[in-house]
Amino acid sequence: MKKVFRLSALAPLAAVILTVGTPSAHAEKADRGKPVNIEADRVTVDDKNKIHIFEGHVVLTQGTLTIRSDKLVVSQDAEGYQRGIATGGEDGLARFRQKREGKNEWVEGEGERIEHDARSELSQFFLRAHVKSADDEVRGQYIQFNGVTETYLVTNGPNATTLPSQQGRVQVTIQPKKKDGAAP
């Protein structure tokens, strides 16, 4: 039996946990004010240490944001900042999808592990990492997005390492942007 949880304490985390991609990929702002719903086969709550562990076919939704994983661990520090780690899922990948602000476009991403730290506004995708925003795509073994500086780093090795070229390359596809009234 699946359990459904509504946790408004997770709202700040859910709103930003996986809204990475190109710097122009801003998340739907209205999502932040919507309730967070989490479905899982099991949940473990440690109120003393402020840790929630959701396991088994985890689906987190908040407005247009959807996160799917096999396990989601959310912790909170003494100042109230949250950190989330989503792992596994279909094909061993954790996935997210969220509508871009003011556009009929979506940001989608996946990795074997996805981490977000609300204090530093740093999001990281580990192993088989892939982020797509509209028609632009980034692939590598590691993707890091800094929400404060709106910069990202993509490497062909795990944990921000770089491997010799013959062991895989970072792949980036950036589509030309047409201006209003301009020919493609």
Backbone torsions as a table, in degrees:
resi	resn	phi	psi	omega
1	MET	NA	128.1	178.8
2	LYS	-81.6	144.5	177.9
3	LYS	-107.8	142.1	178.6
4	VAL	-112.9	130.4	-178.3
5	PHE	-122.4	139.4	172.6
6	ARG	-114.3	111.3	-177.2
7	LEU	-125.1	99.6	179.7
8	SER	-67.9	-20.0	177.9
9	ALA	-66.0	-23.1	179.8
10	LEU	-85.9	-7.0	-174.7
11	ALA	-53.5	-47.6	179.9
12	PRO	-61.2	-39.5	179.1
13	LEU	-66.5	-47.7	-176.8
14	ALA	-62.6	-35.1	-177.6
15	ALA	-65.9	-26.9	-176.0
16	VAL	-123.0	-2.9	-171.1
17	ILE	-55.3	-39.5	-173.9
18	LEU	-137.3	35.9	179.9
19	THR	-97.3	59.2	-179.4
20	VAL	-105.8	178.3	-178.6
21	GLY	140.4	-145.8	177.7
22	THR	-73.6	155.4	-177.6
23	PRO	-57.2	-22.7	180.0
24	SER	-83.1	0.8	-175.7
25	ALA	-91.9	78.2	-179.3
26	HIS	-87.9	139.4	-177.4
27	ALA	-74.2	158.2	176.6
28	GLU	-62.9	114.1	-176.6
29	LYS	-64.1	-32.4	-178.4
30	ALA	-63.3	-23.1	-179.5
31	ASP	-61.3	-33.0	-175.3
32	ARG	-59.6	-32.1	-178.1
33	GLY	-90.3	1.7	-178.2
34	LYS	-93.6	155.5	-180.0
35	PRO	-67.1	150.6	175.4
36	VAL	-95.6	125.6	176.6
37	ASN	-115.7	132.1	179.1
38	ILE	-128.3	127.7	173.5
39	GLU	-109.8	138.5	178.7
40	ALA	-158.2	162.0	175.2
41	ASP	-77.9	-24.0	-176.2
42	ARG	-155.2	146.5	173.2
43	VAL	-135.8	140.1	173.8
44	THR	-120.6	125.2	-178.0
45	VAL	-116.1	126.4	175.5
46	ASP	-118.6	88.8	-177.3
47	ASP	-63.9	-35.0	-179.2
48	LYS	-61.0	-45.6	-179.0
49	ASN	-96.1	1.7	177.9
50	LYS	56.4	55.3	178.8
51	ILE	-129.7	130.3	174.4
52	HIS	-118.5	129.1	178.6
53	ILE	-120.4	118.2	177.5
54	PHE	-107.2	131.8	-176.4
55	GLU	-134.3	147.8	173.9
56	GLY	83.6	102.6	176.8
57	HIS	48.9	52.8	-176.7
58	VAL	-73.8	131.4	174.8
59	VAL	-132.2	114.7	176.4
60	LEU	-105.3	130.2	174.6
61	THR	-130.3	144.2	173.3
62	GLN	-152.9	102.9	-175.9
63	GLY	61.8	-122.1	-179.5
64	THR	-86.8	-6.9	-179.2
65	LEU	-81.1	130.7	173.3
66	THR	-132.7	130.9	175.0
67	ILE	-122.8	129.8	178.4
68	ARG	-122.9	129.3	179.0
69	SER	-157.4	173.1	174.8
70	ASP	-86.8	-27.5	-178.7
71	LYS	-147.7	138.7	176.5
72	LEU	-133.4	120.5	179.0
73	VAL	-113.4	123.4	179.5
74	VAL	-120.4	125.0	177.5
75	SER	-124.1	158.3	-178.4
76	GLN	-133.1	133.6	179.6
77	ASP	-86.7	179.5	-175.8
78	ALA	-61.8	-28.3	179.4
79	GLU	-86.3	-2.9	178.4
80	GLY	95.5	1.2	177.5
81	TYR	-75.0	141.1	-177.2
82	GLN	-110.5	153.2	177.7
83	ARG	-133.7	133.5	-179.4
84	GLY	-125.7	142.1	177.0
85	ILE	-131.8	116.9	177.1
86	ALA	-107.7	130.8	-178.6
87	THR	-132.8	155.1	173.5
88	GLY	59.4	-160.2	-177.3
89	GLY	122.6	-156.8	179.5
90	GLU	-58.7	129.7	-178.8
91	ASP	59.1	21.6	-179.9
92	GLY	77.9	10.0	-177.4
93	LEU	-114.0	137.9	168.9
94	ALA	-86.5	143.6	-175.2
95	ARG	-133.4	153.1	172.4
96	PHE	-140.1	159.5	176.5
97	ARG	-151.8	135.6	178.6
98	GLN	-153.9	142.6	179.5
99	LYS	-73.0	142.6	175.5
100	ARG	-79.3	148.5	-178.7
101	GLU	-61.4	124.9	172.8
102	GLY	70.5	10.2	-178.1
103	LYS	-134.4	157.4	174.7
104	ASN	-93.0	53.2	-179.6
105	GLU	-131.4	156.6	-176.7
106	TRP	-123.6	149.8	170.4
107	VAL	-106.8	128.1	179.8
108	GLU	-129.6	146.6	179.1
109	GLY	-154.6	162.0	179.3
110	GLU	-156.1	159.4	176.2
111	GLY	-175.3	162.1	177.7
112	GLU	-65.4	-30.2	175.7
113	ARG	-143.0	136.2	177.1
114	ILE	-126.5	127.9	-179.4
115	GLU	-123.1	142.9	173.6
116	HIS	-137.6	133.5	177.1
117	ASP	-115.4	111.9	-176.9
118	ALA	-67.5	-28.9	179.5
119	ARG	-64.6	-49.8	-177.9
120	SER	-90.2	-10.0	-175.0
121	GLU	56.1	39.6	179.9
122	LEU	-108.2	126.8	175.9
123	SER	-115.5	137.6	-178.1
124	GLN	-133.7	136.7	176.0
125	PHE	-114.6	128.8	-176.0
126	PHE	-115.9	131.5	172.6
127	LEU	61.2	125.4	-177.1
128	ARG	52.7	41.1	-175.6
129	ALA	-76.3	139.1	-178.3
130	HIS	-152.6	129.3	175.2
131	VAL	-131.7	133.0	179.6
132	LYS	-127.2	130.1	176.1
133	SER	-128.7	113.8	-172.1
134	ALA	55.3	-119.4	179.9
135	ASP	-101.0	1.0	178.5
136	ASP	-88.1	142.1	-177.9
137	GLU	-139.3	148.1	174.5
138	VAL	-133.3	132.1	178.2
139	ARG	-132.2	141.0	175.9
140	GLY	-173.9	-175.7	176.1
141	GLN	-86.9	-15.9	-179.8
142	TYR	-149.9	130.5	174.3
143	ILE	-129.2	129.5	176.9
144	GLN	-122.8	130.6	177.0
145	PHE	-122.8	127.3	178.3
146	ASN	-101.0	110.9	-177.6
147	GLY	-69.4	-23.0	179.9
148	VAL	-75.2	-49.4	-177.1
149	THR	-92.8	-6.8	-176.9
150	GLU	52.2	46.8	176.4
151	THR	-123.2	156.0	176.1
152	TYR	-139.1	157.7	-179.7
153	LEU	-127.8	133.6	177.5
154	VAL	-129.3	130.5	178.8
155	THR	-127.8	162.4	179.9
156	ASN	-91.3	-0.2	177.7
157	GLY	-121.5	163.6	-178.9
158	PRO	-69.0	153.1	174.6
159	ASN	53.4	43.9	176.0
160	ALA	68.4	20.6	176.6
161	THR	-90.6	160.3	177.1
162	THR	-118.1	127.5	179.8
163	LEU	-101.5	160.5	175.2
164	PRO	-54.6	146.7	-174.0
165	SER	-50.4	-38.3	-176.0
166	GLN	-66.8	-8.9	-178.8
167	GLN	-100.0	17.1	178.8
168	GLY	119.8	150.8	-177.9
169	ARG	-129.1	155.8	171.3
170	VAL	-73.0	140.5	178.3
171	GLN	-122.0	128.9	179.6
172	VAL	-131.1	132.1	174.8
173	THR	-123.2	118.4	178.6
174	ILE	-119.6	116.0	-178.8
175	GLN	-79.5	146.4	176.1
176	PRO	-63.8	140.8	178.5
177	LYS	-100.2	125.3	178.2
178	LYS	-93.7	141.1	179.5
179	LYS	-86.1	157.8	179.8
180	ASP	-53.0	126.3	177.1
181	GLY	81.2	-7.1	-178.5
182	ALA	-89.7	150.4	176.9
183	ALA	-71.6	149.4	-179.6
184	PRO	-64.5	NA	NA
